[in-house]
Amino acid sequence: MTHAGCGNHCGGYGYNSSGKYSSGWSGNCGDGGRPNAAWYLMCGACRAKHLKQT
C-alpha cells in the first residue's frame, strides 16, 4: 500500500509485516512502506481517512 503519510508522529501506531494495525511503534506517519520495509507507520487520522476511501 502506498501512503505518503502526514509526517506527524504516528501516535505509536502502524502496520506490521502481516498487515495488522497495532501499537508500540515509534516514528512518523508515513515511515516505512517502501519495498525494503515490511512495515509502515500510520497515525489514527490518516488511517481513518484511508478506511473511508476504501
VMD Tcl script that builds the backbone (N, CA, C; Angstrom):
set m [mol new atoms 162]
animate dup $m
set s [atomselect $m all]
$s set {name element resname resid chain x y z} {
  {N N MET 1 A 0.844 -1.178 0.000}
  {CA C MET 1 A 0.000 0.000 0.000}
  {C C MET 1 A 0.885 1.235 0.000}
  {N N THR 2 A 0.652 2.120 -0.894}
  {CA C THR 2 A 1.403 3.358 -0.940}
  {C C THR 2 A 0.716 4.390 -0.055}
  {N N HIS 3 A 1.470 5.006 0.808}
  {CA C HIS 3 A 0.925 6.020 1.707}
  {C C HIS 3 A 2.013 7.042 1.979}
  {N N ALA 4 A 1.764 8.245 1.581}
  {CA C ALA 4 A 2.769 9.295 1.785}
  {C C ALA 4 A 2.872 9.690 3.250}
  {N N GLY 5 A 1.782 9.608 3.986}
  {CA C GLY 5 A 1.778 9.990 5.393}
  {C C GLY 5 A 1.759 11.492 5.564}
  {N N CYS 6 A 1.296 11.911 6.725}
  {CA C CYS 6 A 1.212 13.345 7.006}
  {C C CYS 6 A 2.512 13.872 7.605}
  {N N GLY 7 A 3.407 12.962 8.028}
  {CA C GLY 7 A 4.687 13.373 8.588}
  {C C GLY 7 A 4.662 13.670 10.074}
  {N N ASN 8 A 3.472 13.691 10.673}
  {CA C ASN 8 A 3.369 13.905 12.115}
  {C C ASN 8 A 3.693 12.609 12.850}
  {N N HIS 9 A 3.834 12.695 14.172}
  {CA C HIS 9 A 4.102 11.499 14.968}
  {C C HIS 9 A 2.974 10.496 14.742}
  {N N CYS 10 A 3.306 9.236 14.638}
  {CA C CYS 10 A 2.314 8.200 14.337}
  {C C CYS 10 A 1.438 7.857 15.537}
  {N N GLY 11 A 1.737 8.428 16.694}
  {CA C GLY 11 A 0.949 8.129 17.885}
  {C C GLY 11 A 1.182 6.725 18.405}
  {N N GLY 12 A 2.247 6.096 17.932}
  {CA C GLY 12 A 2.568 4.749 18.376}
  {C C GLY 12 A 1.921 3.654 17.555}
  {N N TYR 13 A 1.266 4.017 16.444}
  {CA C TYR 13 A 0.544 3.027 15.647}
  {C C TYR 13 A 1.153 2.815 14.274}
  {N N GLY 14 A 1.013 1.582 13.808}
  {CA C GLY 14 A 1.498 1.236 12.481}
  {C C GLY 14 A 1.057 -0.156 12.104}
  {N N TYR 15 A 1.372 -0.542 10.889}
  {CA C TYR 15 A 1.044 -1.866 10.369}
  {C C TYR 15 A 2.299 -2.720 10.364}
  {N N ASN 16 A 2.168 -3.943 10.853}
  {CA C ASN 16 A 3.311 -4.855 10.848}
  {C C ASN 16 A 3.380 -5.604 9.520}
  {N N SER 17 A 4.305 -6.526 9.399}
  {CA C SER 17 A 4.510 -7.247 8.142}
  {C C SER 17 A 3.330 -8.139 7.771}
  {N N SER 18 A 2.453 -8.419 8.733}
  {CA C SER 18 A 1.256 -9.221 8.462}
  {C C SER 18 A 0.057 -8.355 8.110}
  {N N GLY 19 A 0.238 -7.040 8.130}
  {CA C GLY 19 A -0.849 -6.121 7.812}
  {C C GLY 19 A -1.749 -5.800 8.989}
  {N N LYS 20 A -1.314 -6.135 10.193}
  {CA C LYS 20 A -2.103 -5.854 11.390}
  {C C LYS 20 A -1.748 -4.478 11.935}
  {N N TYR 21 A -2.772 -3.657 12.173}
  {CA C TYR 21 A -2.589 -2.331 12.755}
  {C C TYR 21 A -2.432 -2.507 14.260}
  {N N SER 22 A -1.316 -2.062 14.801}
  {CA C SER 22 A -1.042 -2.286 16.217}
  {C C SER 22 A -0.291 -1.110 16.820}
  {N N SER 23 A -0.207 -1.119 18.142}
  {CA C SER 23 A 0.506 -0.057 18.857}
  {C C SER 23 A 1.914 -0.522 19.208}
  {N N GLY 24 A 2.694 0.390 19.754}
  {CA C GLY 24 A 4.054 0.068 20.168}
  {C C GLY 24 A 5.116 0.553 19.203}
  {N N TRP 25 A 4.709 1.301 18.194}
  {CA C TRP 25 A 5.646 1.797 17.191}
  {C C TRP 25 A 6.150 3.179 17.574}
  {N N SER 26 A 7.255 3.559 17.005}
  {CA C SER 26 A 7.823 4.879 17.230}
  {C C SER 26 A 8.298 5.431 15.897}
  {N N GLY 27 A 7.886 6.639 15.589}
  {CA C GLY 27 A 8.298 7.278 14.342}
  {C C GLY 27 A 7.203 8.178 13.821}
  {N N ASN 28 A 7.326 8.559 12.583}
  {CA C ASN 28 A 6.382 9.483 11.968}
  {C C ASN 28 A 5.473 8.782 10.975}
  {N N CYS 29 A 4.281 9.299 10.861}
  {CA C CYS 29 A 3.298 8.777 9.918}
  {C C CYS 29 A 3.885 8.832 8.508}
  {N N GLY 30 A 3.911 7.684 7.863}
  {CA C GLY 30 A 4.472 7.582 6.523}
  {C C GLY 30 A 5.822 6.890 6.483}
  {N N ASP 31 A 6.451 6.691 7.660}
  {CA C ASP 31 A 7.724 5.959 7.692}
  {C C ASP 31 A 7.480 4.508 7.309}
  {N N GLY 32 A 8.435 3.897 6.660}
  {CA C GLY 32 A 8.294 2.513 6.215}
  {C C GLY 32 A 7.490 2.473 4.922}
  {N N GLY 33 A 6.866 1.340 4.661}
  {CA C GLY 33 A 6.014 1.225 3.490}
  {C C GLY 33 A 6.756 1.271 2.166}
  {N N ARG 34 A 8.037 1.047 2.207}
  {CA C ARG 34 A 8.839 1.033 0.983}
  {C C ARG 34 A 9.204 -0.406 0.658}
  {N N PRO 35 A 9.645 -0.677 -0.546}
  {CA C PRO 35 A 9.929 -2.068 -0.932}
  {C C PRO 35 A 10.828 -2.839 0.038}
  {N N ASN 36 A 11.751 -2.162 0.691}
  {CA C ASN 36 A 12.660 -2.862 1.606}
  {C C ASN 36 A 12.163 -2.865 3.050}
  {N N ALA 37 A 10.986 -2.319 3.318}
  {CA C ALA 37 A 10.430 -2.289 4.672}
  {C C ALA 37 A 9.167 -3.148 4.725}
  {N N ALA 38 A 9.090 -4.007 5.726}
  {CA C ALA 38 A 7.940 -4.905 5.860}
  {C C ALA 38 A 6.890 -4.323 6.806}
  {N N TRP 39 A 6.940 -3.038 7.066}
  {CA C TRP 39 A 6.021 -2.377 7.981}
  {C C TRP 39 A 5.827 -0.943 7.517}
  {N N TYR 40 A 4.797 -0.281 8.023}
  {CA C TYR 40 A 4.677 1.152 7.822}
  {C C TYR 40 A 3.858 1.763 8.939}
  {N N LEU 41 A 4.167 2.999 9.232}
  {CA C LEU 41 A 3.534 3.720 10.325}
  {C C LEU 41 A 2.441 4.621 9.780}
  {N N MET 42 A 1.327 4.662 10.510}
  {CA C MET 42 A 0.200 5.485 10.081}
  {C C MET 42 A -0.545 5.981 11.320}
  {N N CYS 43 A -0.708 7.280 11.423}
  {CA C CYS 43 A -1.431 7.846 12.559}
  {C C CYS 43 A -2.924 7.522 12.433}
  {N N GLY 44 A -3.637 7.685 13.526}
  {CA C GLY 44 A -5.063 7.377 13.545}
  {C C GLY 44 A -5.869 8.204 12.566}
  {N N ALA 45 A -5.527 9.481 12.413}
  {CA C ALA 45 A -6.274 10.346 11.497}
  {C C ALA 45 A -6.108 9.897 10.049}
  {N N CYS 46 A -4.891 9.565 9.647}
  {CA C CYS 46 A -4.662 9.094 8.276}
  {C C CYS 46 A -5.307 7.731 8.059}
  {N N ARG 47 A -5.285 6.882 9.077}
  {CA C ARG 47 A -5.911 5.562 8.949}
  {C C ARG 47 A -7.415 5.715 8.743}
  {N N ALA 48 A -8.052 6.575 9.535}
  {CA C ALA 48 A -9.490 6.797 9.394}
  {C C ALA 48 A -9.815 7.342 8.005}
  {N N LYS 49 A -9.006 8.271 7.532}
  {CA C LYS 49 A -9.211 8.844 6.198}
  {C C LYS 49 A -9.065 7.761 5.130}
  {N N HIS 50 A -8.047 6.921 5.260}
  {CA C HIS 50 A -7.821 5.858 4.284}
  {C C HIS 50 A -8.969 4.848 4.297}
  {N N LEU 51 A -9.437 4.473 5.485}
  {CA C LEU 51 A -10.518 3.492 5.577}
  {C C LEU 51 A -11.806 4.017 4.947}
  {N N LYS 52 A -12.048 5.318 5.036}
  {CA C LYS 52 A -13.229 5.913 4.395}
  {C C LYS 52 A -13.118 5.859 2.879}
  {N N GLN 53 A -11.897 5.932 2.357}
  {CA C GLN 53 A -11.681 5.952 0.908}
  {C C GLN 53 A -11.709 4.564 0.293}
  {N N THR 54 A -11.605 3.529 1.110}
  {CA C THR 54 A -11.566 2.170 0.551}
  {C C THR 54 A -12.878 1.454 0.726}
}
mol reanalyze $m
mol bondsrecalc $m
mol representation Tube
mol addrep $m
